[in-house]
Amino acid sequence: MRLSDLGYKEIVNLSNGCRYGQLADSELLFDPRQGKIKALLVPEFTGRFHFGGSEFLQLPWNCIKKIGEDIIIVDADI
C-alpha cells in the first residue's frame, strides 16, 4: 500500500468515537534518528471551521489499531 492510497481514509478514535478528518489533512511526525513515523498530527477543530491554524492533536503511531478500506482506527486517550 502506498501513502497516496491512505490519503482519503477517515481517522476515527476507538476510545471516544471522535473523527479527526482524513489522513491527507494531517501531518506526519518523524524520528530523524530512526527514520520512523512517531505520530500523526491531526488538525484540532475548535469550531465549525478550521482556517489553517497551527493547533494539532498528536496521535502516537503505535495507537493505530487497524487500517481498513475506508477508515484508520486509532485507540488513544485524548
C-alpha positions as a Markdown table, in Angstrom:
| # | Residue | x | y | z |
|---|---|---|---|---|
| 1 | Met | 0.0 | 0.0 | 0.0 |
| 2 | Arg | 1.3 | 3.4 | -0.9 |
| 3 | Leu | 1.0 | 6.6 | 1.2 |
| 4 | Ser | -1.2 | 8.1 | -1.5 |
| 5 | Asp | -3.7 | 5.2 | -1.0 |
| 6 | Leu | -4.0 | 6.2 | 2.6 |
| 7 | Gly | -4.7 | 9.9 | 2.0 |
| 8 | Tyr | -8.5 | 9.9 | 1.8 |
| 9 | Lys | -9.1 | 7.4 | 4.7 |
| 10 | Glu | -11.0 | 8.9 | 7.7 |
| 11 | Ile | -9.2 | 8.8 | 11.1 |
| 12 | Val | -11.5 | 7.6 | 13.9 |
| 13 | Asn | -10.7 | 7.2 | 17.6 |
| 14 | Leu | -12.0 | 3.9 | 19.0 |
| 15 | Ser | -11.9 | 5.0 | 22.6 |
| 16 | Asn | -14.2 | 8.1 | 22.3 |
| 17 | Gly | -15.6 | 7.8 | 18.7 |
| 18 | Cys | -14.2 | 11.2 | 17.6 |
| 19 | Arg | -13.5 | 11.7 | 13.9 |
| 20 | Tyr | -10.3 | 13.6 | 13.1 |
| 21 | Gly | -10.8 | 14.1 | 9.4 |
| 22 | Gln | -8.8 | 12.5 | 6.6 |
| 23 | Leu | -5.2 | 11.5 | 6.7 |
| 24 | Ala | -4.5 | 13.9 | 3.8 |
| 25 | Asp | -5.3 | 16.8 | 6.2 |
| 26 | Ser | -2.8 | 15.5 | 8.8 |
| 27 | Glu | 1.0 | 15.8 | 9.2 |
| 28 | Leu | 3.4 | 13.0 | 10.0 |
| 29 | Leu | 6.0 | 13.4 | 12.8 |
| 30 | Phe | 9.2 | 11.5 | 12.0 |
| 31 | Asp | 12.1 | 10.4 | 14.3 |
| 32 | Pro | 15.1 | 11.6 | 12.3 |
| 33 | Arg | 17.5 | 9.2 | 14.0 |
| 34 | Gln | 15.5 | 6.1 | 13.3 |
| 35 | Gly | 13.7 | 7.2 | 10.2 |
| 36 | Lys | 10.4 | 6.0 | 11.5 |
| 37 | Ile | 7.0 | 7.7 | 11.9 |
| 38 | Lys | 6.4 | 8.7 | 15.5 |
| 39 | Ala | 2.9 | 10.2 | 15.3 |
| 40 | Leu | 0.1 | 11.6 | 13.3 |
| 41 | Leu | -0.5 | 15.3 | 13.8 |
| 42 | Val | -4.2 | 15.9 | 13.1 |
| 43 | Pro | -5.8 | 19.4 | 12.9 |
| 44 | Glu | -7.7 | 20.3 | 16.1 |
| 45 | Phe | -11.0 | 21.7 | 15.1 |
| 46 | Thr | -12.1 | 24.1 | 17.8 |
| 47 | Gly | -15.1 | 25.5 | 16.0 |
| 48 | Arg | -17.2 | 24.8 | 12.9 |
| 49 | Phe | -14.5 | 25.9 | 10.5 |
| 50 | His | -10.7 | 25.5 | 10.5 |
| 51 | Phe | -8.8 | 28.2 | 8.8 |
| 52 | Gly | -5.2 | 26.9 | 8.7 |
| 53 | Gly | -4.5 | 27.4 | 12.4 |
| 54 | Ser | -1.5 | 25.7 | 13.9 |
| 55 | Glu | -3.3 | 23.6 | 16.6 |
| 56 | Phe | -2.7 | 19.9 | 16.2 |
| 57 | Leu | -3.5 | 16.8 | 18.2 |
| 58 | Gln | -0.7 | 14.3 | 18.4 |
| 59 | Leu | -1.8 | 10.7 | 17.9 |
| 60 | Pro | 1.2 | 8.3 | 18.5 |
| 61 | Trp | 1.8 | 5.9 | 15.6 |
| 62 | Asn | 1.6 | 2.9 | 17.9 |
| 63 | Cys | -2.1 | 3.9 | 18.7 |
| 64 | Ile | -3.1 | 2.8 | 15.2 |
| 65 | Lys | -5.1 | -0.4 | 15.6 |
| 66 | Lys | -6.4 | -1.0 | 12.1 |
| 67 | Ile | -6.1 | 0.4 | 8.6 |
| 68 | Gly | -9.2 | -0.6 | 6.7 |
| 69 | Glu | -10.5 | 0.1 | 3.2 |
| 70 | Asp | -12.1 | 3.4 | 4.1 |
| 71 | Ile | -11.0 | 4.2 | 7.7 |
| 72 | Ile | -8.0 | 4.3 | 10.0 |
| 73 | Ile | -8.9 | 3.3 | 13.6 |
| 74 | Val | -6.8 | 4.6 | 16.4 |
| 75 | Asp | -7.1 | 4.0 | 20.2 |
| 76 | Ala | -5.8 | 7.0 | 22.0 |
| 77 | Asp | -7.0 | 8.7 | 25.3 |
| 78 | Ile | -7.1 | 12.3 | 24.1 |
